[in-house]
């Protein structure tokens, strides 16, 4: 285990897909940080999620999303390859 992080869900009502999308963004941010700190240029990585909603967000190019969701998707796409 190189790194671990946990987050507490906010007190206000937040939809589960939004929380799962946030978790995916955190995974990408941690990956980018670890690659930079460990100086790994060509590290092969895989990200896993069991959320069909998050996978649908990431794979959907035709639909426009709310600003928060669009920013999360953009962050994931600019740091990963399909």
PyMOL CGO cylinders between C-alpha atoms (Angstrom):
from pymol import cmd
from pymol.cgo import CYLINDER

trace = [
    CYLINDER, 0.00, 0.00, 0.00, 1.52, 3.27, -1.12, 0.3, 1, 1, 1, 1, 1, 1,
    CYLINDER, 1.52, 3.27, -1.12, -1.27, 5.72, -0.36, 0.3, 1, 1, 1, 1, 1, 1,
    CYLINDER, -1.27, 5.72, -0.36, -4.76, 5.72, 1.12, 0.3, 1, 1, 1, 1, 1, 1,
    CYLINDER, -4.76, 5.72, 1.12, -7.40, 8.40, 1.49, 0.3, 1, 1, 1, 1, 1, 1,
    CYLINDER, -7.40, 8.40, 1.49, -10.93, 8.54, 2.79, 0.3, 1, 1, 1, 1, 1, 1,
    CYLINDER, -10.93, 8.54, 2.79, -13.60, 11.20, 2.57, 0.3, 1, 1, 1, 1, 1, 1,
    CYLINDER, -13.60, 11.20, 2.57, -16.61, 11.88, 4.72, 0.3, 1, 1, 1, 1, 1, 1,
    CYLINDER, -16.61, 11.88, 4.72, -19.92, 12.43, 2.97, 0.3, 1, 1, 1, 1, 1, 1,
    CYLINDER, -19.92, 12.43, 2.97, -21.28, 15.96, 3.41, 0.3, 1, 1, 1, 1, 1, 1,
    CYLINDER, -21.28, 15.96, 3.41, -24.10, 16.67, 5.85, 0.3, 1, 1, 1, 1, 1, 1,
    CYLINDER, -24.10, 16.67, 5.85, -26.40, 18.09, 3.19, 0.3, 1, 1, 1, 1, 1, 1,
    CYLINDER, -26.40, 18.09, 3.19, -28.24, 15.66, 0.96, 0.3, 1, 1, 1, 1, 1, 1,
    CYLINDER, -28.24, 15.66, 0.96, -26.03, 14.65, -1.96, 0.3, 1, 1, 1, 1, 1, 1,
    CYLINDER, -26.03, 14.65, -1.96, -26.98, 12.10, -4.57, 0.3, 1, 1, 1, 1, 1, 1,
    CYLINDER, -26.98, 12.10, -4.57, -24.97, 8.85, -4.55, 0.3, 1, 1, 1, 1, 1, 1,
    CYLINDER, -24.97, 8.85, -4.55, -23.88, 9.12, -8.23, 0.3, 1, 1, 1, 1, 1, 1,
    CYLINDER, -23.88, 9.12, -8.23, -22.39, 12.54, -7.48, 0.3, 1, 1, 1, 1, 1, 1,
    CYLINDER, -22.39, 12.54, -7.48, -20.44, 11.09, -4.54, 0.3, 1, 1, 1, 1, 1, 1,
    CYLINDER, -20.44, 11.09, -4.54, -19.23, 8.21, -6.70, 0.3, 1, 1, 1, 1, 1, 1,
    CYLINDER, -19.23, 8.21, -6.70, -18.12, 10.66, -9.40, 0.3, 1, 1, 1, 1, 1, 1,
    CYLINDER, -18.12, 10.66, -9.40, -16.23, 12.64, -6.76, 0.3, 1, 1, 1, 1, 1, 1,
    CYLINDER, -16.23, 12.64, -6.76, -14.52, 9.44, -5.62, 0.3, 1, 1, 1, 1, 1, 1,
    CYLINDER, -14.52, 9.44, -5.62, -13.44, 8.78, -9.21, 0.3, 1, 1, 1, 1, 1, 1,
    CYLINDER, -13.44, 8.78, -9.21, -11.95, 12.27, -9.44, 0.3, 1, 1, 1, 1, 1, 1,
    CYLINDER, -11.95, 12.27, -9.44, -10.08, 11.71, -6.17, 0.3, 1, 1, 1, 1, 1, 1,
    CYLINDER, -10.08, 11.71, -6.17, -8.66, 8.47, -7.58, 0.3, 1, 1, 1, 1, 1, 1,
    CYLINDER, -8.66, 8.47, -7.58, -7.37, 10.30, -10.66, 0.3, 1, 1, 1, 1, 1, 1,
    CYLINDER, -7.37, 10.30, -10.66, -5.90, 13.12, -8.56, 0.3, 1, 1, 1, 1, 1, 1,
    CYLINDER, -5.90, 13.12, -8.56, -4.10, 10.63, -6.31, 0.3, 1, 1, 1, 1, 1, 1,
    CYLINDER, -4.10, 10.63, -6.31, -2.78, 8.77, -9.34, 0.3, 1, 1, 1, 1, 1, 1,
    CYLINDER, -2.78, 8.77, -9.34, -1.42, 11.98, -10.85, 0.3, 1, 1, 1, 1, 1, 1,
    CYLINDER, -1.42, 11.98, -10.85, 0.19, 12.96, -7.54, 0.3, 1, 1, 1, 1, 1, 1,
    CYLINDER, 0.19, 12.96, -7.54, 1.82, 9.57, -7.05, 0.3, 1, 1, 1, 1, 1, 1,
    CYLINDER, 1.82, 9.57, -7.05, 3.16, 9.47, -10.61, 0.3, 1, 1, 1, 1, 1, 1,
    CYLINDER, 3.16, 9.47, -10.61, 4.71, 12.89, -10.10, 0.3, 1, 1, 1, 1, 1, 1,
    CYLINDER, 4.71, 12.89, -10.10, 6.17, 12.14, -6.66, 0.3, 1, 1, 1, 1, 1, 1,
    CYLINDER, 6.17, 12.14, -6.66, 7.51, 8.71, -7.61, 0.3, 1, 1, 1, 1, 1, 1,
    CYLINDER, 7.51, 8.71, -7.61, 8.70, 10.01, -10.99, 0.3, 1, 1, 1, 1, 1, 1,
    CYLINDER, 8.70, 10.01, -10.99, 6.82, 7.37, -12.96, 0.3, 1, 1, 1, 1, 1, 1,
    CYLINDER, 6.82, 7.37, -12.96, 6.44, 8.61, -16.52, 0.3, 1, 1, 1, 1, 1, 1,
    CYLINDER, 6.44, 8.61, -16.52, 5.01, 5.58, -18.33, 0.3, 1, 1, 1, 1, 1, 1,
    CYLINDER, 5.01, 5.58, -18.33, 3.20, 3.82, -15.52, 0.3, 1, 1, 1, 1, 1, 1,
    CYLINDER, 3.20, 3.82, -15.52, 0.32, 1.68, -16.71, 0.3, 1, 1, 1, 1, 1, 1,
    CYLINDER, 0.32, 1.68, -16.71, -2.73, 2.15, -14.51, 0.3, 1, 1, 1, 1, 1, 1,
    CYLINDER, -2.73, 2.15, -14.51, -6.29, 0.94, -14.33, 0.3, 1, 1, 1, 1, 1, 1,
    CYLINDER, -6.29, 0.94, -14.33, -9.22, 2.58, -12.60, 0.3, 1, 1, 1, 1, 1, 1,
    CYLINDER, -9.22, 2.58, -12.60, -12.21, 0.53, -11.50, 0.3, 1, 1, 1, 1, 1, 1,
    CYLINDER, -12.21, 0.53, -11.50, -15.73, 1.53, -10.53, 0.3, 1, 1, 1, 1, 1, 1,
    CYLINDER, -15.73, 1.53, -10.53, -18.91, -0.47, -10.16, 0.3, 1, 1, 1, 1, 1, 1,
    CYLINDER, -18.91, -0.47, -10.16, -21.08, 2.56, -10.84, 0.3, 1, 1, 1, 1, 1, 1,
    CYLINDER, -21.08, 2.56, -10.84, -22.84, 2.36, -14.18, 0.3, 1, 1, 1, 1, 1, 1,
    CYLINDER, -22.84, 2.36, -14.18, -23.84, 6.02, -13.79, 0.3, 1, 1, 1, 1, 1, 1,
    CYLINDER, -23.84, 6.02, -13.79, -20.22, 7.19, -13.50, 0.3, 1, 1, 1, 1, 1, 1,
    CYLINDER, -20.22, 7.19, -13.50, -19.18, 5.02, -16.45, 0.3, 1, 1, 1, 1, 1, 1,
    CYLINDER, -19.18, 5.02, -16.45, -22.08, 6.47, -18.43, 0.3, 1, 1, 1, 1, 1, 1,
    CYLINDER, -22.08, 6.47, -18.43, -21.00, 10.02, -17.57, 0.3, 1, 1, 1, 1, 1, 1,
    CYLINDER, -21.00, 10.02, -17.57, -17.42, 9.33, -18.67, 0.3, 1, 1, 1, 1, 1, 1,
    CYLINDER, -17.42, 9.33, -18.67, -18.35, 7.57, -21.92, 0.3, 1, 1, 1, 1, 1, 1,
    CYLINDER, -18.35, 7.57, -21.92, -21.07, 10.03, -22.97, 0.3, 1, 1, 1, 1, 1, 1,
    CYLINDER, -21.07, 10.03, -22.97, -19.85, 12.63, -25.46, 0.3, 1, 1, 1, 1, 1, 1,
    CYLINDER, -19.85, 12.63, -25.46, -23.23, 13.73, -26.82, 0.3, 1, 1, 1, 1, 1, 1,
    CYLINDER, -23.23, 13.73, -26.82, -24.96, 15.11, -23.74, 0.3, 1, 1, 1, 1, 1, 1,
    CYLINDER, -24.96, 15.11, -23.74, -24.26, 18.31, -21.82, 0.3, 1, 1, 1, 1, 1, 1,
    CYLINDER, -24.26, 18.31, -21.82, -24.04, 18.11, -18.04, 0.3, 1, 1, 1, 1, 1, 1,
    CYLINDER, -24.04, 18.11, -18.04, -24.29, 20.46, -15.07, 0.3, 1, 1, 1, 1, 1, 1,
    CYLINDER, -24.29, 20.46, -15.07, -21.10, 22.41, -14.36, 0.3, 1, 1, 1, 1, 1, 1,
    CYLINDER, -21.10, 22.41, -14.36, -19.92, 20.24, -11.44, 0.3, 1, 1, 1, 1, 1, 1,
    CYLINDER, -19.92, 20.24, -11.44, -20.39, 17.00, -13.36, 0.3, 1, 1, 1, 1, 1, 1,
    CYLINDER, -20.39, 17.00, -13.36, -18.83, 18.43, -16.54, 0.3, 1, 1, 1, 1, 1, 1,
    CYLINDER, -18.83, 18.43, -16.54, -15.76, 19.60, -14.59, 0.3, 1, 1, 1, 1, 1, 1,
    CYLINDER, -15.76, 19.60, -14.59, -15.36, 16.19, -12.96, 0.3, 1, 1, 1, 1, 1, 1,
    CYLINDER, -15.36, 16.19, -12.96, -15.64, 14.41, -16.30, 0.3, 1, 1, 1, 1, 1, 1,
    CYLINDER, -15.64, 14.41, -16.30, -13.14, 16.80, -17.88, 0.3, 1, 1, 1, 1, 1, 1,
    CYLINDER, -13.14, 16.80, -17.88, -10.67, 16.19, -15.02, 0.3, 1, 1, 1, 1, 1, 1,
    CYLINDER, -10.67, 16.19, -15.02, -10.96, 12.42, -15.45, 0.3, 1, 1, 1, 1, 1, 1,
    CYLINDER, -10.96, 12.42, -15.45, -10.64, 12.51, -19.24, 0.3, 1, 1, 1, 1, 1, 1,
    CYLINDER, -10.64, 12.51, -19.24, -7.60, 14.78, -19.32, 0.3, 1, 1, 1, 1, 1, 1,
    CYLINDER, -7.60, 14.78, -19.32, -5.67, 12.46, -17.00, 0.3, 1, 1, 1, 1, 1, 1,
    CYLINDER, -5.67, 12.46, -17.00, -6.70, 9.06, -18.39, 0.3, 1, 1, 1, 1, 1, 1,
    CYLINDER, -6.70, 9.06, -18.39, -6.87, 7.13, -21.62, 0.3, 1, 1, 1, 1, 1, 1,
    CYLINDER, -6.87, 7.13, -21.62, -9.90, 5.06, -22.69, 0.3, 1, 1, 1, 1, 1, 1,
]
cmd.load_cgo(trace, "trace")
